[in-house]
C-alpha cells in the first residue's frame, strides 16, 4: 500500500508538469479532466482530514 508521502510526491510532479506546460486548444478536454480529478482528490482529502 502506498503512503500519503507517495501521493504528495506524485502531486508535486503533476504540479511541476502543469506549471512547465504550455497548453494548446487541443488540451482543453484534458485540462478539464485534470480539474475534475483534482476536485475529487480534494474532496476525498478533506473528508479524511475532517474524520481525524
C-alpha positions as CSV (number, residue, x, y, z in Angstrom):
1,X,0.0,0.0,0.0
2,X,1.3,3.4,-0.9
3,X,1.6,6.2,1.7
4,X,0.4,9.7,1.8
5,X,4.0,10.8,1.2
6,X,3.9,8.9,-2.1
7,X,0.7,10.7,-3.0
8,X,2.3,14.1,-2.1
9,X,5.3,13.4,-4.3
10,X,3.1,12.4,-7.2
11,X,1.1,15.6,-6.8
12,X,4.3,17.7,-6.8
13,X,5.3,16.0,-10.0
14,X,1.9,16.8,-11.6
15,X,2.2,20.4,-10.3
16,X,5.6,20.7,-12.0
17,X,4.4,19.3,-15.3
18,X,1.4,21.7,-15.4
19,X,3.5,24.7,-14.5
20,X,6.0,24.0,-17.2
21,X,3.4,23.0,-19.9
22,X,2.1,25.5,-22.4
23,X,-1.4,24.2,-23.3
24,X,-2.9,24.4,-26.8
25,X,-6.6,24.4,-27.7
26,X,-6.5,20.6,-28.1
27,X,-5.6,20.3,-24.4
28,X,-8.8,21.8,-23.2
29,X,-10.5,18.4,-22.7
30,X,-7.5,17.0,-20.8
31,X,-7.3,20.1,-18.6
32,X,-11.0,19.7,-17.8
33,X,-10.3,16.1,-16.8
34,X,-7.4,17.2,-14.6
35,X,-9.6,19.9,-12.9
36,X,-12.3,17.3,-12.3
37,X,-9.9,14.8,-10.9
38,X,-8.3,17.4,-8.7
39,X,-11.7,18.3,-7.2
40,X,-12.4,14.7,-6.4
41,X,-9.0,14.3,-4.8
42,X,-9.6,17.5,-2.7
43,X,-13.0,16.3,-1.6
44,X,-11.6,12.9,-0.5
45,X,-8.7,14.5,1.3
46,X,-10.9,17.0,3.1
47,X,-13.3,14.1,4.1
48,X,-10.4,12.1,5.6
49,X,-8.9,15.2,7.2
50,X,-12.2,16.0,9.0
51,X,-12.5,12.5,10.3
52,X,-9.2,12.6,12.1
